[in-house]
Amino acid sequence: MKGPAEKGKPRGATAAAAAARLAPALLGIAFLAGWEILVRSAKIPVYVLPGPIVILETLWRDGPSLLASLLVTLRITLLALLLAAVAGGALAFLMAQSRLIERSLFPYAVILQVTPLVAIAPLIIIWVDNTFLSLLLCAWLVAFFPVVSNTTLGLKSADRTLVDLFRLYGASRWQVMLQLQLPTALPYFLGGLRISGGLALIGAVVAEFVAGTGGTAAGLAFRILEAGYRLEIPKLFAALLLLALAGIAIYAGLERLSWLLLRRWHESALPRER
């Protein structure tokens, strides 16, 4: 027979887990309620600060056009993220082969990272004839560095003792790379990918701001500019809400991918004892 303390422990753990899941939602609801009360009590005009209810009504009314623009932005974002993952992983793999190669290439990757996108985006848009390709290049430049940096660190983080053990048993350089260094680098690569997901979205939005492309193929950034010029502030907030939800969805998807790839063997994905 279990004692009262033993019986109560699982229930307490379950309640704590439920509270941890509910806390962010409750905090968000309290914030939105306070926002709505403030706007109504202070009688703030909607063209200055709309309340959450007005924003949701605007999102419902203008949802189809905003969602179409969001799909344009997401297309650029996801393609830039894919290219950053492939190119960044390949460059990190190349730099891991030789210290000379790393010292030769890594400074240029740093230069791409520290150069503000808003400074070089106009040049890229002028030099590249195709608007979509210029936007894609801008988003890729922002998303590229975290993958390179994290993957390079991961490839260099393999346990030296295990490397010596592999060599002691006659493993070739490629066997050490494929069976030891790449598995070690995978969590670092996935961590860089999660960072790059948000940065790719930011890069796509900034590039769209600079390009100012309109028409039926306009991205969500253009809709934000358009709403600001027309003082359609509720529509502006609705577009910002869609961007925030898109960023959360991208991060959650990459987090799920990391868990699926690491859940059976890496400490970061294994369940923790409470």
N, C-alpha and C positions, 0 to 999 in steps of 0.2 A: 504493500500500500504506500502511495506517495503522501508525504506530509503536506500541510497547507501551504508551506513556503514553496515547495517544489511545484505544486499545482498552480500557484499564483504566478510563478516566474514566466511561463510561456505567454500567459495572458498579458502580463506587463510588457513583455517584449513586443507582442503584437500591437498593443495600444501605442507604444512608443513609435513603432514603425508607421502606424496609421497617422499619428500626429505629425511625424516628419514629412509624410506625403501631403497632408492637408495644410501644413503651415504656409507654404508659398501661395497656395490658392486663396487662403483666408486673408493673407496680407495683401494680395492683389485686389481682392474684393473690397477690403477696407479702404485701400488707396483710391479706387475708382469711385466708391461711395463718397469719400471725402472730397474728391475732385468735383463730382456732380453737385454736392451740397454747396461748395464754395462758389461755383459758377452761378447757381440759381440765387443764392442769398446775396451775393455781391452784384447780381444783374450784369455780369460781364457779357458784352456783345459776342456773338458767335464769330465775327470776323477778327476778334482779338484772341479769345480762347473758348472754343466750343466744349461742351460737356461730353462725356462718354456716350450718352444716349443719342445725341445729335450725330456724333461720329459714326455710330453703328447704323443709324438711319441712312446716312450718306453712303456708307459702305454697301448697304443693301440696295440703294437706288443706283449707284454708279459701279456696282460690283463687276458686271460683265466687262466694261471697258478697262477698269483697273486690273482685273485678272488677266486680260489679254496682254496688257503692258507688262505685268509681272512675269508672264511666261517668256516674253522677249528678254527681260533682264536675267531670268533664271537660266535661259538657254546659254547666254554668254557666261554666266557664273559657273555653271556645271562643266561646260566645255573647257573653260580656263582652269578649273580645278583638276580636271582629268589631264590636261597638258602639263600642268605644274607637277602632278604626281609622277607622270612618266618621265618628263625631262629632268625634274629634280632628283628622282631616284637614280636615273641613269648617270647624271653628273656626279652624284655622291659616290656611286659605285666606281666611277672612273677615278675620282680623287682618292679613293681608298686604296688604289693599286700602287700609288707612288706619292711620297711626301713632296717630291718636286712638282708633280702635277697639281697637288692640292695647293701648294704655295703659289703656283702660277695662276690658277683659276679662281680660287676662293675670294681674293680681293675684289674681283670684278663682280662676283655675286653680291658681295657686301655693298658695292657702289650702286648696283641696281636697287637694293633694298633701301638704302638711306636717301636716295634721290627722291624728292617729293613727286608723287604722281601728277599733281596738278601743274607742276612745272614742265613735265615732259609730255603730258597728254596732248597739248595743242600741237606739238611737233609731230607726234606719231599720227595724229589725225590728218595733218597736212601731207606727210610723207606717204602714208598708205592710202591708196585710192579707194579701196573698199571700206565702207563705214563699219560693217560688221567685223571685219578683220582688225581694224584699228581699235575698236572697243574690246575685242577679244585679247589683243596684244596688251592693252593697258591693264586689263584684269589679270592676265597671266603674270605680268611683271610684279604685281603686288603679291600674288599667291606663291610665287616660285621659291623665294628664299627660305621660308620655314621648313619646307620639305628637304631642301638641300642641306641646311644647317643641322636639322635633327637627325636625318639619315646618316650624314657623315659622322656625327657624334656617336650614333648607335653602332656603326661599323667599326669604330675605333674603341668601343667599350667592351668588346669580347674579353672574357677572362683570360689573362696571360697564361695562367696555369693550364687551362684547357687547350689553348693554342699550342703550348709546348707538348702537351700530351698527344694531341693530334699528330704533331710532327714526329714525336717519338715512335708512333705506330706507323709511320711512313705515309701519312696523308699528304696529298698534293696540295698546292696552293689553292686550286679551285675547289677541292673538297673541304678545306678549311673555310673558304668563303661561303660555300653553299650550305654546309651542314652546321656551321658554328656562327660565323659573323652575320649572315643574313637573318637567321632566327633571332639573334641578339638585337639586331637593328630594327626588327619589325615593330616593336612597341614604340620606338622613337619615330619611325616613319609615320605610323598612325597618329601619334601625337602631333607631329608637324602638319599632317593632313587636316586634323581638326582645326588647327589655327588657320591654315590656308583657306578653309571653307568660308569662314567669315570674311577674311581679307579679300577673297575673290569677289564676294558680293559687294564689298565696299569699293573695290576697284572698278567693277562694272558700273556702279552707280555714279562714281566720280567721273568716269569716262563719258557716261551719258550726259552728265551735267555740262562737261566741257564741249562735247559735240553738239548738244542741243538739237538732236534729231527728232523731228516730229513725224506726223503722218500716221498711217495705220500700223507701221512697224515700230512705233515709239516705245521706248522702255518706260519703266515706272518713274525714273528720275525726271524724264521730260514732263510727265503728268504732275509731278510735284512742282516743277518750275512753272508750269502753266497755271496750276491752282494758286500759286503764290502771286503771280502777276495779276490774276483776276480777283484776288482777295477771297477765293473760295477756300477758306481755312479749314472747314470741316473735311473737304475733299483731300486737302493736303495731309491732315491727320490720318484719314482713312488709308491713304497711300503709304504713309509711314508705318501704320499698323501692319499692313500687308508685308512690307519689307522686314519688319521685326519678326513676324511669324515665319517668313521664309528663312531668315537667318537661324531661328531656333530649330526649324525643321531640318536644315542642312546639318547643324551641329548634332542634333539628335540622331540623324541617320548615320553620320560618321562615328558617333559614339557606339551605336548599335553594331556597326561593322567591326569596330575594334573589339567589342565584346565577343562577337561571333568567332573572330580569328584567334583570340587570346584566351578564351574561357577555359580551355582544357589544360593549359600549362603555365600561363604567366600569372605572377602574383597580383598584378593590378586588376585582373578580371576574376580571380577566384573569390568565392564568398567569404566574408570575414565573420569570425566568431564574435558574438556580442558578449 
